[in-house]
C-alpha cells in the first residue's frame, strides 16, 4: 500500500529494499524510511541556509529558502531576511538592498520584480541585436 504514495527516488529505493526482504513489519518499514530519508544528526539547516545561493529563478530560490528556513526554530525575521538577501544573485540583491525591505515577503516581491525587469531587458536587447534597429 505504501508504494502507491511513492515516486522517483523513493519508489526506486522501496522496490529495491522490498526485493531484498527489508520490510518484515510496519515498524521496521517506518524506521528504515526515517534512516533513509529523515534528518540526521549531521544535518545543519542553519549552515545550509547561509550557504544557499540563487542559481535559477526567484520562485525556485524562494522555495528552497522556505524549505530550509522552516526547519530552523527561533530564527528571527530579520535574520531570515538577511540570509535571503545574501543568497540572491548580485544583479537582484543590490537593487533589493537599496530599497530596504522590511520583511521577507517584501524582499521577495522586490526581487521578483527585479528578476522580471532583467529578463525583459535581455529580451529587448536580443530583439534589437537581431534586427539591428535601436
N, C-alpha and C positions, 0 to 999 in steps of 0.2 A: 504494500500500500504506500509506503514512504516514497518509493521510486517514482510514483506518479507526480510528485511535487518537486522532483529534482530535474535539473537540466545542466548542460555544459559540463564543466569540470566535475561538479558534484555528482552528476549522473554517471560519468565515466568511472570516478572513484568508487561509487556504490556498486556498480556492476562488477568491477574487479574484486572488490572486497567480498561481495556475495559469492562469487565463484570460488574464492579461496576459503569459504566457510567461516567468514569473520563475524557473523551475527548469530549467536546462539540464543539471545533473548533481547527484548526491547531495551532493557537496562544497559546491556553491552553495546547495543547499537547507539544509544544516546551518548554513552561515554566515548565511544570511538569517533562519533561526529564532533564532539567537543574537542577532542585531541586533534583531529584533522583540520577543522575549520574555526575553532574557537580562538579567543585571545589567549596568548601565552604570557607567562611572567616576564618574558623578554621583550614584549611589545611595549613601546613607549610612544603613546599618542601625542605627547607634547613635542617630542623630537620630530615625529613625522609631520606634525602641523607646522613647526617652524622651518622645516625643510621643503614644504610643499611649494611648488612653483607652477605658474600658469604656463602650459605648453600648447594649449589649443584654445578652444572657445571659452568665453566667460561662463557660460552655462555649465560646461564640464568642470571648470575650476571651482565654481561655487558648489557644485555637487560634491566634489572630492573634499573641499574645505568643510562642508557641513558634516560629512561622514566622520571626519577626524575630530572636529571641534565638539561634536555631540558626545564623543567618548570621554571627554575631559569634564569632570565636575568641578564646580567652583572656579571656573575661569571667567574673569571679569569681561564685560562687554568691551571695555577699552583695550584689553589685551587681545581679544578676538579680532577687533578692528585692526590693531597693529599687525598681527600675524597675517590677516587677509591682505592688507596693503603691501606688505613686504613681498608676498608671493606673486603679485601682479607683474605682467610684462612691463618693462620700463616705459614704453610709449603710452601705456594706460595709467600706470601708477603715478607718474609725475603730475599729470593733469588732475587726477582724483585727489592727490595730496594737497595740491594748490587750492582746491575748493573746500578743504577742511570738513569732510563729512563727520557728522556727529554720531552716526550709528552704522552698523554693518549693512543694514538694508539700504541706507542712503549711499554708502560706498559702492555697493553692488549696482545700484541704479546708475550712478555716475560712470562706473566702469563699463557698464553695458552700453551706455550712450557713446562713450569714447570709442569702444570697440566698433560700433556701428559706423561712427564717423570715419574711422581709419579704413574700414572696409569700403565704404562708399568713395572715399578719396582715392583709394587704389584703383577701384573700378573706373573712376573718371579719368585717372591718369592713363590707364590702359586704352581707353577709348580714344583719347587724344593722341596717344602714341601710334595707335593702329591706323587712324585716319590722317594723321599728320596735320590736323587742324587744331588750333587753340581756341 
